Structures are given as structure tokens and as C-alpha cells.
Amino acid sequence: MAKPPAELAEEVRETVRDRKSYLGVIDRLNKASVDKHWEAYADIPWDDPEFHMDPDDPRWVLPSVDRLGSTAWYQAQPVEIQARIGLWRVATAMKIGLQFENLLKRGLLNYAYRLPNGRPEFRYVYHETTEECHHGMMFQEFVNRTGMPIKGMPRALSAIAQLAPLIPLISTELFFVFVLGGEDPIDYVQRKSLKEGHIKHPLEETIMKIHIAEEARHISFARHYLKHRVPGMTRPRKRALGVLTPIILGAMARIMLSPPGSMVRHFNIPRDVVREAYKNEAAQEEIRNCVGKIRELMNELDVTTSANKRIWSAFGIWDDPRAAKPTARKAAA
């Protein structure tokens, strides 16, 4: 049984000067996927008494630094209700995560379907697809064990999302922006929660650490793919990418960070409490922060312009880019 990493894995950060350096990154990611990977039912001790899931367990209670957890309404609820709300939110994030990864896998396979023989991206895409399959299984097993009627994405959004796997047939660059739009926000939230010590239940902690370790590689691949491909795009295609990127990121960040409507209805959370928790400057700042790395990447690749910055601002996700860090980080996981 493989143990989750003791420290949070960091993504690969290298300068893509030419195709040789790009292929070097893929080789490292392929090797990492062979050397360090986890299986949903081999590496998580689901039936260990320590991992038992009780919806009334106070370890699910939201911390006071949480936006909903800080409200007077939430703190006035019985501990059992606080715990169930906390667990519901964790389970919903996992359900939405596995639904996103379902779309991602189908898109990756559409991308790989057209790759010529000998392309190293083919192997990595299949490594990533395999890992995402295990993520989906561990997320769904967690949801199943809550015993709660967790729904995930709203039905209308889920219907529209079925178009996502077709994006690679039109633009692989736009597809990997979509990939980062789904992976970066949840990676930001999970890393922040673990680093600040807010995750108390060992089952949730184990799943998060495994997910972060493997997602570091997936994010690395998407980011380096864009670094390799975007500079060679024609001006019209690059302009279209600049317009569509903030639309995708703005929508996906809110999907990942907004309170589940089903949870609000199930626990009769008052509308003014939801507004107090999620419609304020702190909430908007978190949304901006969770797409910060993608925003900096688009700026680095000269995709952002004075015109499309207005779209970033309209979606509430623009912020002045920070200075790029020249140092490369060690390979993930």
C-alpha cells in the first residue's frame, strides 16, 4: 500500500525554450507517473476504523476562518448540523470534481486519438487519464459513504458541459485552458486548507494529498503544453484564446467555489446568510486568487491585451500580474 506524500508536491516549473526542453518536461512527468502513483482501492484503507465516516463527527465542522463557518447563523446551529453542512460541502466538491474529471478524460482521449505515432504526449495523456480514473473512483466512494443525496453540478450546467470533450477537436490550446480552469481553483483551495490545518478527518486528508500530488503533474503538463504551443498560434487564434480564456476561468472558478444550491435548500440556509458569506470582497478576492497562476501564464504568453482585460474584470478575476519568479521548482510527485 502506497502512502500519500508527507509534503505537498509542487508542479514542475521550467522555461520552455524549444521543443527539446518541452519534451524533457514530458519525459520527467512520464517517469514520475510510473514511480509514484496511487490506486483508489489499493492505497486508501476505506474500512480502517480510523477512516470511518460519521456525518455527525465534529471534525467536519467548518472552521471559523471559513466564509460560511464564520457566520453567526452557522455557529448557532447544533454541532451535528454544523458537521453535516461541512461534510455536504466536501462531498459536493468531490462530486463536481469527478464530473469535471469525466469531461477532462473524454477530452484528453479525443486529443490523443489524433496524435501521430511516436508522439510522447500520447503516453503522458494515458498516464493522466489512468490517474484521473482513480481520482473519480475515490471521490465517488467518499460520496457514497456519506449517505447524503449529493448531486454535483446543476442539471443545466451539466448539459452544457457535455460540449467540453469536443474542444480539442477545435483547439487543443483552448482545451488545456479549460483543464487549468478546473484544476487550478480546486488545487488552490485544497493546498490552502491543508497548509492552514483545516482538514481534520484522515480520510479527507489522505484523498486530498493523493489528489494534489498527481494533479501537480497534470497541471504541469497543461501549463507547459500552452507554453510550447501558444507562441506559435496565428494572431486571430491567439486573439480568440484571449477572449475565451477569462470567460472559461470566470465561470469555472465560481462553479468550484460557490456554495452548493442543494446544500442551501436542504439545510434552509437563509439567503442573507449566503450573501453575507459569499457576496463580499473577501469572497471575490479568493476567486481572483484561485486563478492567479493561469492569469500570470496568459500574461507571460502575451495572450492578455488591454481589450480582453475588460473581460477578466467583468468576471471579477483580473488582478495586476506579479513579477515572474525565475527559479525553477523541482519535479512534482
Phi, psi and omega per residue, in radians:
M1 nan 2.145 3.126
A2 -1.413 2.383 3.114
K3 -1.525 2.587 3.037
P4 -1.120 2.687 -3.107
P5 -1.064 2.481 3.140
A6 -1.231 -0.613 3.110
E7 -1.989 2.674 -3.126
L8 -1.247 2.185 -3.123
A9 -1.188 2.507 3.080
E10 -1.818 2.633 3.128
E11 -1.300 2.785 3.065
V12 -1.245 2.327 3.070
R13 -2.258 1.805 3.127
E14 -2.352 2.703 3.070
T15 -1.418 2.213 3.134
V16 -1.631 1.627 -3.086
R17 -1.432 -0.611 -3.090
D18 -2.739 -3.105 -3.095
R19 -1.122 -0.583 -3.138
K20 -1.072 -0.797 -3.137
S21 -1.188 -0.596 3.081
Y22 -1.110 -0.795 3.139
L23 -1.161 -0.537 3.080
G24 -1.093 -0.676 3.089
V25 -1.099 -0.773 -3.132
I26 -1.089 -0.720 3.103
D27 -1.035 -0.756 3.131
R28 -1.125 -0.725 -3.137
L29 -1.175 -0.688 3.085
N30 -1.067 -0.783 3.140
K31 -1.115 -0.719 3.139
A32 -1.100 -0.636 3.138
S33 -1.198 -0.495 3.080
V34 -1.363 -0.741 -3.045
D35 -1.298 -0.648 -3.051
K36 -2.378 1.813 3.077
H37 -2.586 2.813 -3.064
W38 -2.277 2.595 3.097
E39 -2.000 2.430 -3.000
A40 -1.003 -0.687 -3.041
Y41 -1.875 -0.029 3.074
A42 -1.765 -0.528 -2.973
D43 -1.973 0.060 3.038
I44 -2.101 2.045 -3.091
P45 -1.383 1.282 -3.020
W46 -0.935 -0.637 -3.041
D47 -1.684 0.124 3.039
D48 -1.134 2.280 -3.140
P49 -0.922 -0.562 3.138
E50 -1.134 -0.453 -3.096
F51 -1.673 0.102 -3.129
H52 -1.020 2.430 -3.105
M53 -1.871 2.052 3.066
D54 -2.057 2.058 -3.118
P55 -1.016 -0.388 -3.128
D56 -1.631 0.055 -3.124
D57 -1.083 2.152 -3.117
P58 -1.096 -0.211 3.091
R59 -1.186 -0.262 3.087
W60 -1.507 -0.159 -3.112
V61 -1.059 2.353 -3.141
L62 -1.190 2.409 3.116
P63 -1.215 2.809 -3.109
S64 -1.164 -0.332 3.108
V65 -1.402 -0.229 3.091
D66 -1.214 2.554 -3.064
R67 -1.103 -0.785 3.093
L68 -1.322 -0.681 -3.127
G69 -1.091 -0.373 -3.114
S70 -1.507 -0.155 -3.075
T71 -1.336 2.607 3.118
A72 -1.107 -0.617 3.137
W73 -1.052 -0.831 -3.110
Y74 -1.126 -0.796 -3.083
Q75 -1.170 -0.337 3.118
A76 -1.469 -0.169 -3.127
Q77 -1.348 2.675 3.029
P78 -0.996 2.635 -3.095
V79 -0.985 -0.636 -3.128
E80 -1.107 -0.698 3.121
I81 -1.226 -0.711 3.079
Q82 -1.008 -0.745 -3.135
A83 -1.126 -0.766 -3.111
R84 -1.159 -0.644 3.080
I85 -1.134 -0.767 3.122
G86 -1.068 -0.765 3.139
L87 -1.176 -0.698 3.125
W88 -1.009 -0.756 -3.099
R89 -1.186 -0.706 3.100
V90 -1.095 -0.796 -3.118
A91 -1.140 -0.635 3.113
T92 -1.156 -0.712 3.098
A93 -1.052 -0.690 3.124
M94 -1.210 -0.679 3.132
K95 -1.131 -0.803 3.094
I96 -1.109 -0.651 3.098
G97 -1.059 -0.778 -3.115
L98 -1.250 -0.546 3.079
Q99 -1.182 -0.738 3.070
F100 -1.065 -0.770 -3.103
E101 -1.183 -0.467 3.031
N102 -1.101 -0.808 3.098
L103 -1.106 -0.735 -3.126
L104 -1.069 -0.793 -3.125
K105 -1.059 -0.775 -3.132
R106 -1.127 -0.663 3.091
G107 -1.171 -0.736 3.112
L108 -1.051 -0.727 -3.136
L109 -1.205 -0.589 3.036
N110 -1.122 -0.677 3.094
Y111 -1.138 -0.824 -3.099
A112 -1.167 -0.508 -3.083
Y113 -0.982 -0.605 -3.043
R114 -1.728 0.029 -3.115
L115 -1.248 2.379 3.084
P116 -1.175 2.797 3.063
N117 -0.989 2.517 3.057
G118 1.511 -0.042 3.138
R119 -1.382 2.151 -3.090
P120 -1.144 -0.393 3.096
E121 -1.053 -0.544 -3.127
F122 -0.996 -0.866 -3.109
R123 -1.079 -0.781 -3.100
Y124 -1.143 -0.698 3.124
V125 -1.027 -0.660 3.129
Y126 -1.293 -0.601 2.998
H127 -1.033 -0.840 -3.089
E128 -1.120 -0.732 3.137
T129 -1.072 -0.731 3.109
T130 -1.069 -0.792 3.140
E131 -1.129 -0.687 3.122
E132 -1.159 -0.555 3.065
C133 -1.073 -0.749 3.114
H134 -1.196 -0.600 3.070
H135 -1.098 -0.784 3.131
G136 -1.047 -0.704 3.138
M137 -1.168 -0.732 -3.110
M138 -1.252 -0.598 3.083
F139 -1.140 -0.798 -3.106
Q140 -1.172 -0.643 3.101
E141 -1.102 -0.703 3.085
F142 -1.063 -0.850 3.138
V143 -1.028 -0.783 -3.129
N144 -1.022 -0.698 -3.065
R145 -1.312 -0.229 3.053
T146 -1.264 -0.492 -3.063
G147 1.263 0.169 -3.102
M148 -1.689 2.647 -3.139
P149 -1.399 1.160 -3.072
I150 -1.348 2.270 -3.033
K151 -1.885 -0.503 -3.116
G152 1.453 -2.366 -3.091
M153 -1.121 2.526 2.983
P154 -1.017 2.613 -3.025
R155 -1.005 -0.783 -3.104
A156 -1.107 -0.736 3.130
L157 -1.143 -0.702 3.131
S158 -1.070 -0.660 3.128
A159 -1.149 -0.771 3.132
I160 -1.134 -0.642 -3.084
A161 -1.112 -0.329 -3.139
Q162 -1.137 -0.219 3.088
L163 -1.377 -0.346 -3.037
A164 -0.990 -0.738 -3.138
P165 -1.112 -0.235 3.131
L166 -1.509 -0.210 -3.078
I167 -1.007 -0.711 -3.124
P168 -1.073 -0.378 3.120
L169 -1.273 -0.314 -3.134
I170 -1.832 -0.835 -3.110
S171 -2.693 1.976 3.107
T172 -1.196 -0.558 3.128
E173 -1.117 -0.780 3.124
L174 -1.129 -0.628 3.130
F175 -1.095 -0.726 -3.115
F176 -1.325 -0.336 2.914
V177 -1.168 -0.743 3.071
F178 -1.033 -0.742 3.118
V179 -1.009 -0.881 3.140
L180 -1.141 -0.589 3.119
G181 -1.098 -0.495 3.089
G182 -1.587 -0.573 -3.022
E183 -1.541 -0.695 -3.074
D184 -1.116 -0.793 -3.132
P185 -1.062 -0.767 -3.115
I186 -1.246 -0.579 3.071
D187 -1.117 -0.722 3.112
Y188 -1.049 -0.830 -3.104
V189 -1.150 -0.776 -3.093
Q190 -1.159 -0.761 3.120
R191 -1.084 -0.776 -3.124
K192 -1.080 -0.764 -3.123
S193 -1.105 -0.733 -3.133
L194 -1.242 -0.768 -3.103
K195 -1.118 -0.585 -3.120
E196 -1.568 0.048 3.036
G197 1.294 0.494 -3.095
H198 -1.560 -0.181 -3.125
I199 -1.623 2.029 -3.022
K200 -1.844 -0.521 -3.067
H201 -1.505 2.286 -3.059
P202 -1.116 -0.494 3.120
L203 -1.195 -0.816 3.104
E204 -1.091 -0.726 -3.137
E205 -1.086 -0.765 -3.128
T206 -1.094 -0.822 -3.138
I207 -1.079 -0.754 -3.133
M208 -1.083 -0.789 -3.090
K209 -1.132 -0.712 3.086
I210 -1.114 -0.784 -3.113
H211 -1.090 -0.794 -3.131
I212 -1.088 -0.741 -3.095
A213 -1.063 -0.785 -3.095
E214 -1.414 -0.579 3.095
E215 -1.161 -0.480 3.082
A216 -1.009 -0.668 3.106
R217 -1.240 -0.747 -3.099
H218 -1.110 -0.748 3.105
I219 -1.119 -0.698 3.121
S220 -1.036 -0.784 -3.121
F221 -1.092 -0.844 -3.121
A222 -1.051 -0.755 -3.091
R223 -1.162 -0.754 -3.129
H224 -1.272 -0.533 3.051
Y225 -1.063 -0.797 3.131
L226 -1.137 -0.694 3.105
K227 -1.074 -0.593 -3.120
H228 -1.363 -0.660 -2.968
R229 -1.651 -0.699 -2.996
V230 -1.055 -0.716 -3.140
P231 -1.010 -0.430 -3.121
G232 -1.635 0.043 -3.133
M233 -1.258 2.624 3.046
T234 -1.197 2.775 -3.099
R235 -1.037 -0.784 3.130
P236 -1.071 -0.710 -3.130
R237 -1.210 -0.652 3.113
K238 -1.167 -0.656 3.108
R239 -1.137 -0.718 3.117
A240 -1.123 -0.690 3.098
L241 -1.078 -0.689 3.138
G242 -1.128 -0.570 3.124
V243 -1.357 -0.747 -3.043
L244 -1.356 -0.493 -3.092
T245 -1.001 -0.919 -3.127
P246 -1.154 -0.466 3.096
I247 -1.171 -0.811 3.128
I248 -1.113 -0.833 -3.085
L249 -1.155 -0.723 -3.133
G250 -1.090 -0.733 3.141
A251 -1.205 -0.789 -3.032
M252 -1.256 -0.624 3.115
A253 -1.065 -0.697 3.136
R254 -1.236 -0.611 3.075
I255 -1.064 -0.752 -3.067
M256 -1.280 -0.559 -2.980
L257 -1.889 -0.171 -3.113
S258 -1.359 2.704 3.125
P259 -1.214 2.405 3.128
P260 -1.107 2.212 3.127
G261 -1.027 -0.641 -3.140
S262 -1.125 -0.617 3.117
M263 -1.197 -0.744 3.127
V264 -1.035 -0.759 -3.133
R265 -1.240 -0.745 -3.067
H266 -1.099 -0.686 -3.096
F267 -1.753 0.139 3.108
N268 0.910 0.817 3.113
I269 -1.285 2.138 -3.099
P270 -1.043 2.568 -3.121
R271 -1.058 -0.653 -3.127
D272 -1.172 -0.489 3.073
V273 -1.223 -0.724 3.113
V274 -1.095 -0.762 3.111
R275 -1.104 -0.743 3.133
E276 -1.036 -0.695 -3.053
A277 -1.438 -0.651 -2.941
Y278 -2.057 -0.112 -3.125
K279 -2.002 1.072 -3.139
N280 -2.515 3.041 -3.065
E281 -1.125 -0.615 3.134
A282 -1.117 -0.699 3.116
A283 -1.157 -0.729 3.115
Q284 -1.128 -0.642 3.117
E285 -1.136 -0.685 3.116
E286 -1.112 -0.693 3.100
I287 -1.106 -0.744 3.090
R288 -1.086 -0.752 -3.083
N289 -1.157 -0.634 -3.035
C290 -1.222 -0.301 3.066
V291 -1.910 0.254 -3.062
G292 -1.037 -0.722 -3.089
K293 -1.204 -0.625 3.112
I294 -1.235 -0.683 3.121
R295 -1.049 -0.768 3.118
E296 -1.135 -0.663 3.116
L297 -1.113 -0.787 3.139
M298 -1.102 -0.617 3.091
N299 -1.194 -0.728 3.119
E300 -1.067 -0.614 -3.100
L301 -1.562 0.138 3.130
D302 1.044 0.583 3.079
V303 -1.502 -0.568 3.135
T304 -1.378 2.417 3.115
T305 -2.303 2.964 3.116
S306 -1.063 -0.528 3.139
A307 -1.276 -0.870 -3.069
N308 -1.386 -0.173 3.011
K309 -1.075 -0.507 3.106
R310 -1.129 -0.589 3.103
I311 -1.222 -0.749 3.062
W312 -0.972 -0.799 -3.116
S313 -1.148 -0.686 -3.136
A314 -1.086 -0.571 3.111
F315 -1.555 0.035 3.086
G316 1.253 0.464 -3.076
I317 -2.143 0.180 3.108
W318 -1.531 2.486 3.001
D319 -2.677 2.630 3.129
D320 -1.084 2.291 -3.085
P321 -1.131 2.492 3.066
R322 -1.422 2.822 3.124
A323 -1.119 2.367 -3.135
A324 -1.178 2.473 3.117
K325 -1.584 2.152 -3.061
P326 -1.318 -0.324 -3.061
T327 -1.366 2.469 3.110
A328 -1.604 2.459 3.118
R329 -1.635 2.685 -3.068
K330 -1.190 2.756 -3.081
A331 -1.001 2.539 -3.119
A332 -1.347 2.551 3.004
A333 0.723 nan nan
